[in-house]
């Protein structure tokens, strides 16, 4: 996964970068093809905000997560959960679509053989 991280209103931190890369590497295993991710980490008043734009072969994910009391790690964790649910929903839709087409063809063949 190709990751680009942008920090707004906060200093860059190696610990935050490594935590983010660790979370995204787990999600990269769920994808079929390589992905590119643009991540923006920012702080506004008492909130930490994490945003991501991820593109893969057929999948585009946009997600935003925020956490109170300037806890960037919590914002990154909730962002990873949101991405995980979006990827699993996409995969389920693909499976249902492919299985639905194959199933309907099998049903038509069975109906033709029963009517004869």
C-alpha positions, 0 to 999 in steps of 0.5 A, a space after each residue: 500500500 502506498 501511503 502519504 500522510 499529511 499533518 495539519 496544525 500538529 507536529 509530525 510524530 514517528 509514533 503516530 506514523 508507525 501506529 497508522 502504518 500498522 493499522 493500514 497494513 492489516 487492512 491492506 491484507 483484505 484488499 485484492 490489489 494494491 491501494 493508494 491512501 492519502 491521509 490527513 491528520 489534524 487537530 481543531 480545538 479539542 478534537 483530533 481528526 483523521 481523514 482518508 482517501 483510499 483508492 484501489 482497483 475497483 474500490 474508492 473509500 472516503 472516511 473521516 473520524 474524530 476523537 475528543 481530548 486530542 487523542 490521535 490514536 483513538 481517531 486512527 483506531 476508529 478510522 481503521 474500523 470504518 475502513 474495515 467495515 467499508 471493505 467488508 461491505 464491498 466484498 460482500 456485495 461483490 460475492 452476492 453479485 457474482 453468486 446471484 448471477 451464477 445461481 440464476 443461471 443454475 435455476 433456469 437450467 433446472 427449470 428447463 430440465 424439469 419442464 421437459 
